[in-house]
Amino acid sequence: MAEHTPMIKQYLTIKAHYKDAFLFFRLGDFYEMFFDDAKLAAQELEITLTSRGTGVDSERIPMCGVPYHAAEQYIQQLIEKGYKVALCEQTEDPKQAKGVVRREVVKLITPGTVMEGKIIQEKENNFIASVSDFHDETYGFALTDLTTGESFVTIIQGSWQEVINEIATSGAKEIILAPNHSEEKIRQLLQQINVTHSYEESDQLPEALLPLCEGLAQQKLLQTYGRLSSYLVRTQKRSLDHLQPVVYYTPTDFMRIDLHSKRNLELVETLRDKKKKGSLLWLLDKTVTAMGGRLLKQWLERPLIVKEHIEKRLSMVETLIEEFFQREELRESLKEVYDLERLAGKVAYGNVNARELIQLKRSLQQIPVIVSIVQQMNNNYGHDLVKDIDLCEDLFVLLQNSLKEDPPISIKEGGIILDGYHSQLDQYRDASRNGKSWIAELEQKEKQATGIKSLKIGYNKVFGYYIEVTRANLANLAEGRYERKQTLSNAERFITPELKEKEALILEAEEKIEQLEYELFIQIREQVKYYITKLQYVAKKLSEIDVLQSFAYVSEDNQYTKPEFNEDREISIIDGRHPVVEKVLASGEYVPNDVQMHQEREILLITGPNMAGKSTYMRQLALIAIMGQIGCYVPATKVRIPIFDQVFTRIGAADDLASGQSTFMVEMLETKNAISKATTNSLILLDEIGRGTSTYDGMALAQAIIEYIHEEVGAKTLFSTHYHELTVLDQELSALKNVHVSAVEENGKVVFLHKVVDGQADKSYGIYVAELAELPEKVISRAKTILASLENQPVISQVKEVDGPVQLSLFMDQSEAPKKQPKPSLDDDEKKVLTSLKKLDILNITPIEAIQKLNELQKKLK
């Protein structure tokens, strides 16, 4: 084995502490990576993989690197892919070093701790979470967004699935776990949600962060947040002054919407392409601040269940709709407000620049305007929102008097501080300006004295100030007037003692200007730190005002109505619409529908053609409930609904290949989740349950599930099916009613009316949908022939009258089944058909082959 050089030994020593991260090892103007890091980085970043010698023999090790000034974009790429990057810098002057320059990791950058760049979405939180499991089958769950300083903590009852659902709801990018967590649990976690995981041994709360947890009494909560905060302190190695007091919340204080239901309802992203456009969030987001956009997403993922809180929001939305001109003024002022939460985070982190402090100043300028507008509105909730806002006038004056309006991005190159702010700086600037004026005057004087009009005085960093005379004019220059400094191909450059003296004064002044401006800026930034808490409070209030004005804007624009909530579990929706589908269709195309549910209509069994709108009808009820419970008006003419504690949906399914689960298994798991956790105050939407298995299996399961919900759960339920045989259940189950999406046939073609009416559908019109999909005509024609043949067959399931209500014989008690009749005698043809049937290998033929075989056998019988 080769003996490594001292530098490689240093690299390996540091790398041993950051095994799960890329180690960006600073060597001069590059960050270098070696060994496996280099191989993987070269692949992921598409950069050249090279090698270098190990020291004493010919063995070479893999190596790649990126320029330090361009490192940010490469780090960004790795973080976006879920990797971690440890930045290892030189921590001593190479000129002062004895042996290898001392190097240390100054920061660990991970998906959950990144503070800026493209990975940080303006209107989304970037949460990092920690999970601690306890012996009593409870889990501690903590969240922090380093970019905004928000922190939350809770205790989760139940299983890891509940933890996963909470992580998915938060959108956390990274999970911190104790090292003793089993790999099986980690594997399960990572299968279902795309997050990076890290480990932290300590669950002790850092002393500096104790004040943030004054409201937390439970030791479990302190340990959970302690693990997360210990990780942040250990990896970030800098001030965390912007972290806000930890907020305890209880998941059951909000409407519960599980991970699958969120996806099925497309609340924050579409099911197909995972984009915001086309989701409910996309429709509702007319916020004009980044803070408001983030809060809207939080509200949408956690709707309220306390009527009083919901109605406060609705009252403010109503006021904002009525007071149109004030709302428009409010929107215009809010547009001038930058992201105060993240600006405060940058101030605490020490990476805010002068331009961002100007953004802060402009935001502060709008606060008195916004407060005044809201105070003039006739709404008590609005008045409460702004009554304790601190206008931060002292901070505004500081920024107004100290910073130039359009400073450079860099804080080390000067051009930041206003004239008149600091007397010493003004003196240096005066010296620099006067010196440059003197040089300009000298140039004019020398032109006149020598008669050389092309003579000029220039400057470069190597030679300083110089007098330049073109070669053609050298003859006009008096001997000994200047001291020769540099010869060029077409000119000579000279200096004079007086010029060098002024140069020294000017350069000294400019160097001192840059240094003093930097020091003054750091002082200003430190002063801004004292306002972080006030700025975060202002940000919370302004973001809430922004979300409420967004609701008002959307509600008025789309002609939504204010919902009314009741406690008698009645649903009465007149002309309800699906908000997103309505928006993407051309004006007037969407067909509204009513929903009526009460004690005698707890379950609606929905039948009707494919493509007719059953799923849309079901989703729109859930979306109306969610919109109402976040405090927004809803798409309908009139709405009276209960407050739902949970919403479950099983609409659409796909194989979960990662965990080896088929479509049908996914369907059954989601259904089990719904019927086992729902209460009488929940809403359940089940679409086409049982279609992933054989007809009898599917029908049996569907009926059993409906009966269980009716007898055991009692939740408001919409159940969509193509099993028309189930429609007889309305005669047995008192709170189940049949409804269907109507369609009519005209000239051999089907017309979907998209209207939901009482009663059952007579057929599914599946072949007509196949025609709309433009299947080959031969397929359509053959399907119609087979369908006609099948419809002429005797009904497979017998129906028997049992004490009144009609039952499917499929589900009859065997004791009540008809008695066996003696076998009839068979002729020769019938015996041959029977023999053929016995030989038929049913398990190894396709459905279409089975139908064709049955058709052949039937013809023989005729």
Sequence and secondary structure as in RCSB ss.txt:
>XXXX:A:sequence
MAEHTPMIKQYLTIKAHYKDAFLFFRLGDFYEMFFDDAKLAAQELEITLTSRGTGVDSERIPMCGVPYHAAEQYI
QQLIEKGYKVALCEQTEDPKQAKGVVRREVVKLITPGTVMEGKIIQEKENNFIASVSDFHDETYGFALTDLTTGE
SFVTIIQGSWQEVINEIATSGAKEIILAPNHSEEKIRQLLQQINVTHSYEESDQLPEALLPLCEGLAQQKLLQTY
GRLSSYLVRTQKRSLDHLQPVVYYTPTDFMRIDLHSKRNLELVETLRDKKKKGSLLWLLDKTVTAMGGRLLKQWL
ERPLIVKEHIEKRLSMVETLIEEFFQREELRESLKEVYDLERLAGKVAYGNVNARELIQLKRSLQQIPVIVSIVQ
QMNNNYGHDLVKDIDLCEDLFVLLQNSLKEDPPISIKEGGIILDGYHSQLDQYRDASRNGKSWIAELEQKEKQAT
GIKSLKIGYNKVFGYYIEVTRANLANLAEGRYERKQTLSNAERFITPELKEKEALILEAEEKIEQLEYELFIQIR
EQVKYYITKLQYVAKKLSEIDVLQSFAYVSEDNQYTKPEFNEDREISIIDGRHPVVEKVLASGEYVPNDVQMHQE
REILLITGPNMAGKSTYMRQLALIAIMGQIGCYVPATKVRIPIFDQVFTRIGAADDLASGQSTFMVEMLETKNAI
SKATTNSLILLDEIGRGTSTYDGMALAQAIIEYIHEEVGAKTLFSTHYHELTVLDQELSALKNVHVSAVEENGKV
VFLHKVVDGQADKSYGIYVAELAELPEKVISRAKTILASLENQPVISQVKEVDGPVQLSLFMDQSEAPKKQPKPS
LDDDEKKVLTSLKKLDILNITPIEAIQKLNELQKKLK
>XXXX:A:secstr
   B HHHHHHHHHHTT TTSEEEEEETTEEEEEHHHHHHHHHHHT   EEEE BSSS EEEEEEEEGGGHHHHH
HHHHHTT  EEEEEE S TTT SSS  EEEEEEE TTT  SSTTS TTS  EEEEEEE TTSEEEEEEEETTT  
EEEEEEES HHHHHHHHHHHT SEEEE TTS HHHHHHHHHHS  EEEE       GGGGGGGTT   HHHHHHH
HHHHHHHHHHH S  TT    EE  GGGB EE HHHHHHHTSSS TTT  STTSHHHHH   SSHHHHHHHHHHH
HS B  HHHHHHHHHHHHHHHH HHHHHHHHHHHHT   HHHHHHHHHHT   HHHHHHHHHHHHHHHHHHHHHH
HSS HHHHHHHTT    HHHHHHHHHHB SS  S SSSS  B TTS HHHHHHHHHHHHHHHHHHHHHHHHHHHH
  TT EEEEETTTEEEEEEEGGGGGGS TTSSEEEEE SSEEEEE HHHHHHHHHHHHHHHHHHHHHHHHHHHHH
HHHHTTHHHHHHHHHHHHHHHHHHHHHHHHHHTT B  EEESS  EEEEEE  HHHHHHS TT    EEEEESTT
 SEEEEE  TTSSHHHHHHHHHHHHHHHHTT  BSSSEEEEE  SEEEEE     BGGGTB HHHHHHHHHHHHH
HH  TT EEEEESTTTTS HHHHHHHHHHHHHHIIIII  EEEEE S GGGGGGGGT TTEEEEEEEEEEETTEE
EEEEEEEES  S   HHHHHHHTT  HHHHHHHHHHHHHHHTS  SS EEE SSSEEEGGGS GGGS        
  HHHHHHHHHHHH  GGGS HHHHHHHHHHHHHHH 
